[in-house]
Amino acid sequence: MKGTRIAIFGLGRSGVSAAKLALKMGAIPTIYDEKPLEQFELTPLLEDVKGLGVQIKLGFDDEWNSQETDLVVTSPGVAKVHPKLLAAVRNGIQVISEIELAYRASKAPIIAITGTNGKSTTTVMTYLCLKAAGVDAVLCGNIFGSGYPEIALTEAAMESTPDQVLVAEVSSFQLEWIDQFRPKTAIITNLSDDHLNRYEDFEDYAATKHRIFENMGEGDSAVWNNAFPNCEPPQYKGIGTFDFGIESGEAWLIDDRMYVRGYSIELSKLPFGGSHNYENAMAATLLAASCFNNESDIEYEFDVAKLFPGLKAFKGLSHRMEHIGRSRNGVLIINNSMCTNPAAVVASSQSLTGSSQSLSQKQHLLVGGVDKGMDFAILREYLKASNHDVYLFGSDAMTIRRQLGDDLPVFLTMAEAFEFAIKRAKGGEVVMLAPGAASLDQFKDFRDRGEQFTKMAKEWLEECKTD
């Protein structure tokens, strides 16, 4: 790519990393972003990229010149129907995503993990399993704010070596503009309504997720949950497939044990609970094991038990079912800001079953933010069968209310919803931020939302101690 003039659309974590990689590959990158300088808050990123000597053009409506561009690399935050991307295509300029650029540069194989829910947890668990087995694994990709040492996939590719494995969370946005991207192993964890404000319908969203398998073939492998047939990899391309389920496939649960390829571990030895986390764990061990053996026969040379210490080392993710603390009367506060769709709200609430709480004990759920065109029917039906309370907040609270029930209380801000919820919560109950929606109405991102919620919760918990 020496001398290639690359226009990078989007100044953010992924855009800056793409610029660094482009420089290392000998290209000439220029970063464009719609925001004018006065609206830009990512000062550290600006300084970082300026230090590299990369040209930055903000408010690029009149800045970008297709005649001076050989290749466009787009960040996931730029919609696939953005006029500038469509203009590039019309002018015969190839548009690729950051993960495509990373793939072309990487010297290490890539494990790619996508899906609607569970992808961040599965990514971290896979990374920990490989580390436990002595593999030089790198946690990377779209994962952000997990509390583990994560980097962008382009950054990981830039420093990669052949003896490493890049364990990458991949979003549907990143899969929109792939060309050659070919992971060694891949999974779609599950699929349900999400991001329907970006896609024509669910089928369009699901088809974009399935692009993760598009270039895979002989010698590659894929893992899938046989409870989700809409996530099955193609069977005709020579991809080795490993499925898992309750009592079938390459991994399953039975008699309080998890079995993976003939090896097992007691569920009580794992530092997490909930059927969704056990599914994540089975997926992670199979993804990690595929690095050692891609054969689909019943004889396995690799000792899968070497991966189990990685599962035992899993301590949860920041902003994902993160226990902030308990008040003196036992009200538990949970930050679940990473929960951004209705199915995730249900799974998160159900995960408390069998732990210190049960479905019969009331949960106070803070739901709201930016609706992404999603169907909240799954949450509506779940709430009908429970005695949990919901407090709606944010820009689209009334839109969500029309789907969930007209009798639900609505608040302008998360802080107001939290204040109301803690006044109603009784001893032994749960107050959980489980937005089921995007955060960009009132927050920088889900991490900012979670940090503000955690700050409020800790202040309240401290007040409880001094009452």
N, C-alpha and C positions, 0 to 999 in steps of 0.2 A: 504493500500500500504506500510505498515511498512516493511522496509528492502528491498523493491524492488529496484533493480539496474536500474536506468533510464538513458539512453543516450539521451541527448537533442541535436538535430542537429540545429545549428544556434545560434551564439552569437549576440543577438540584443535585442531590447525592449521586444519582445515576448519570446525569449529564457531565458532571465534573470528572467522575471516574472514567467515562467514555473518552473524554478529552485527553486524560492522562494516558490511556491505552493507545489512542490514536497517535499521540506524540511518539510513544515508544515504538510504534509500528512505522514511523517515518512519514506519517500523514500530516496534513496542515489543517487542524481543526479550528472552526469558529463556532462559538456558542451563541444561540439566539433564544430569547425568551420574550413572551408577550408582555410581561410586567415592565413598566417603566422603572427607572432607578429609584424614584421616590417611593414606590410601593414595595420595593424589594427589601426583605428582612433577613435574607441569608448572607449577612455580611461576611462571616468566616469563609463561606464557600466562594464568595466574590474575591476575597483576598487570596485564597488558596489558588484559584485558577489564574488570577492576574500574575501571581508569582511565577507561574509556568510560562508566561508570555503568550497565553492564548487570548485571542481577540474575543471580546464579549459585545454583543449588540442586543440591547434591551428595547422592548416595544417594537418588535421586528416587523410590523405590518408593512413598512416601506423600506426595510433594511435588507431583506434577503433577496439576493439576485441569483436566480437559477443558472444564469450563464457562467457564474463563478463557482459552481458547485459540481463535484463529480459524484458525490454520495451523500445521502441524508441518513443520519442516525437519530432516531426519535426516542424520547423518553416515554415511559408508560403513562405519564400524566397528560400527554398530548393525544386528543381523541383521534381515532383512525380516519374520521371524516373531516379533519381540520383542513381548511382551504389550502394551506401551504403544503401539506402532504399530498393532497390531490393534485395540486399544481406541479409538484415534483414528478409525480407519476405521469402526468400528461406530457411533461417535457422530456420523458425518457430517462429520468434520474432514478436510480434504484433507491428505495427506502428500506432500511433495515432497523431492527430494534437493537437495544444495547446488548441483549443476550446473544443475538446473532453475531455482533462484533466480538463479544467475549469468546464465543465458540470458535471463531476463526483464528483466534490468537492462543487459545488454551493448549498447553502441553499435557494437561491432565484430563482424565476422563471425568464426565459430569454425571452425577445423579440428580435428576430433575423431578421436583415434587410440586404438583399443582392440585387444584380442587377448590370447592367452595369453603369447606370448613376442615380444620385439623391439619392444614398443610404446614403451618409454622411449627406446631408441636411435633409432627412427624419428621420434619426437617431436622429439628434439634435432636430428637431421639436417634435418628439415623447417624448424625454426626457423632453423638456420644458413643453409640455402639461401635462405630469404626475406630474411634480413639481408644476405646477399651481393648480392641483387638490389635492395637499397635499400628494402625494405619494413620498416615499423616493426612488427616481430613481437614478440610477448610469449610467453615459455615459461611454461606454467602447467598447472594441473590436478592429477591424481593423482601426477605425477612428483615424486620426493622423494629428496634425497641424491645428485643426479646430478653435482654439481660445477659446474653451470651456473646462471645467475641465474633460478631458478624461483620462482613464487608460486602460491598457490591460485587456482582459476578465479574464485571469488567476488571475490577481491581484484583480479584482472585486470579483471573486468567493472566493478567499482566505479570504476576509473580510466580505463576505455576511451574511445577516440575513434573516430569513423567511419573514419579513415584507417589504423587499426591492423588487425592480424590476430592473433587469439588462437590459439595453437597448443597444444592441450590434450590431455594423456594422460587417458583416461577409463577407469575400471575398471567391471567388471560390477556391483559393489556400488553405484556411483553411478548406474547405468542402471536400477536396480530401481524407482525412484520418479520417473521423468520423466513429464511430461505434454505440454508443448509443445516441449521441447528439440529444436532443429533446427539442426544444424551446416551450414555452407555446403558443406563437403567432409568426407568421413569414410572410415575404413578399419577393417576387422578384419584385423589382420596375419596371424593364423593361429589355429587352435583345437585344443587338446588337453586332456586331463584336468587340471583344476585346481579348487580350492575345492569339491570334492565333499562336504565336510563342511558346506557352506552350501546346496547345491542338491540337489534330489531325485536327479538323475542328470546325465549329460553333456548330454542334450538340453535339460534345463532351463537349465543353464549357458550352452549355445550360444544358446538362444532369448533369454536376457537380453542377451548380447552383441549380437545382431541388433537389439535395440531402438535401437541407435545410428542405424539407417536409418528408424526408425518414422515420423517426421514430415517426412522429406525429400521433395522433389518437384521439380517443374519449376524449372529454373534451378540446382539443386544438382548436385553431382557426387560420385562415389564411386570409390575405387581398390581393386583387389583382386588378389591373387596367384592366377593361374589354376591353380596347383598345389594350391590349397585350395578346391575347389568349395563346401565348407560355409561359406565366408566371402563368397560372392558376394552383392552387394546385390540388392534386388528390381528386376526389369526392367520392371515394369508401372506404376511411379509417375512416369515421366518423368525419372528421375535419369540424368544423363550418367555413363556408366561407363567407366573406364580400367583395363584389366588389364595385367599384366606377367608375364613368365615367362622361360624359358631362351632360346627363339628365337621368341617370338610376343608379340602384344599391342602396347601402347604403349611398352614398354621391354623389353629383353632383353640377354643376354650372349652374345657370340660372338667368337672370335679374340682373346681377352684384352682386349676392349673392352666397355664398357657403352653401349648405345644407348638414348636417350630422345627420342622424338618427332623423329627425324631427326638429332639431335645425338649426339656420342659423346665418350667420354673413355677413355684407357687405364687399365686397372685398376692398373697399376704406379704411376700418379700419385696414387692414393688412399692415405691413411695407415692403411688397415685391410685385412684379408683375410677369407676365409671366405665360403662361399656365403650363409650367413644374413645377413651384413653387406651383401653385394651386394644381396640382396633388400630389406633395410631401405633401402639407398641408392636403389634404383629406386622404391620406394614413396614415399620422401621427395621426390624430384624431381618425381614426378607429382602429389603432394599440393600441393607449392609451385606448380607450373606451373598447377594448376587455378585459382589466384587470379587468373591473367591471362587465361585462356581456358577457358571451359567447353564449347566446341563439341566435338563428337565426330567431325567430318569430318577429312579427312587434311591440310588446310591449317592451319598453325599460324603465328600472327603473332608470338608471343613467342619470343625467343631463349633457349632452355633452357640454353644454355651459360653464361648469366649466373648460373645456380644452382650450377654445378659448384664454384666456389671455396668455397661453403659446405660441400660434402663434404670438400674438402681441409683445411678448418679443423677438422674433427671430430677430437677428441683422446681419444675414449673417454669412458666414464662412470665415476664413482667407484663402487666396489663391483660393477662389471660388467667382468670380464676385466681387472682392474686389476693390472698387473705391479708387484709390490712390490720385487723385486730378485732378484739371483743371488748365490749363495755363491761362494767361490773355486773350487770344483770344478764350478761351472756348474749347480747345482740352482736351478731357477726357481720362485719363490713367486708365486702368483696369488690375489688376493682376488676371488671371484665371488659375494659374499654375496647379490646381487640375484637369483641363480638359485634359484627357489623351487618348481620342479616337475620331474618326471623328464625330460620332453622338453627342458627347458632344460639339464639336466646333459649330455645327449647332444650337443646342439648346441654347447655350450661346449667340450666335449672335442674334438669334431670340428673346431672352428674352429682348433685348433692345428695341424691337418694343413696342410702346405704352408708353414708359417712356419718358425721355428727348430726346431720339433719335428715329428714325424710320428706316425701312429698306432702305428708299430712301436716307438717309444720310450715307455717306461713313464711313466704318469701315476699319481700317488697322490692319490686323490679323497676329500675329507672330506665325507661325506654324512650328513644327519640333522637332527633338530629335531622339529617338530610335523607329523605326517602329516595331510593335508587330505582323506583319503579317496580318494587317488589310486591309479591302477594303475601300478605300477613295471615293467610288462612291457617297455616300450620300453627302459628302462635295463638290465634283466636280459639281454635279447637282445643289446644293444650290448656289454655286458661280456663275454659269451661269445665274441664275435668279436675281442676285444682282449686285450692282456696287462696292462691297467691294474689297479691295486689299489684297493680301497675300504675306508675306515675309517668305521664308523658311530658316531654319537654322538647324545645328546639323549634326550628323553622317549620318543620313539617309535622308537628305534633297533631294538628287537627286532621291532616290527611291520614295519618296512622290511626287516629281515634275512630275515624269513620269505618275502618276495617276491623278494629278490635272491639269497639263498643262505645256507644255515645255517653255512657255513664262514667267513663274514666276521667279522673282529674287531669287538667292540663296546666303546665307552667311554662313561663317564658324561658327560664334558664335551668340548667342542671342543678345549680346551687339551691334554687327555690324548691325543686322537686326533692332534693336530698333532705332539706330542712323539714319538709312536710312528712317524708317517709320515716325519719328517725323519731319524730314525735309519736307516730302511730305504732312503731315496732315495739314488741313486747319481748320479755326475756326468752332467750332460746331461738329467736327468729333471725332472719337474714335480711340485710339490706344490700342489694347488689346492683351495681352499674352494669347493665346488659343492654346497650343502646339498640342493637339490631338495625343500625343505620349509620350513615357516614357522619363524619365529625366536622366538616368544613364550613358549617354555618356559623359556629361560634368558637372554633378551635383551629390551631394550625394543622393538626392531624390527630389520629387516635391516641398517640402517645401524650400529646399535650392535654387532651381530654382526660386521660387516665391520671396524669400527674396532678392536674387541678382537683380531680375527685379525691385522690389520695391525700392531698394537702388538707382538704376540707374534713375528710374522715379522721385523719390523725388529730386535727385540732379539736374535733368533737370528742374523740376518745380521751384526749388529755383533759378536757373539761369535765368529763364523767369522773375521772379520778379525783378531781378536786372538789366535786359537789359535796 
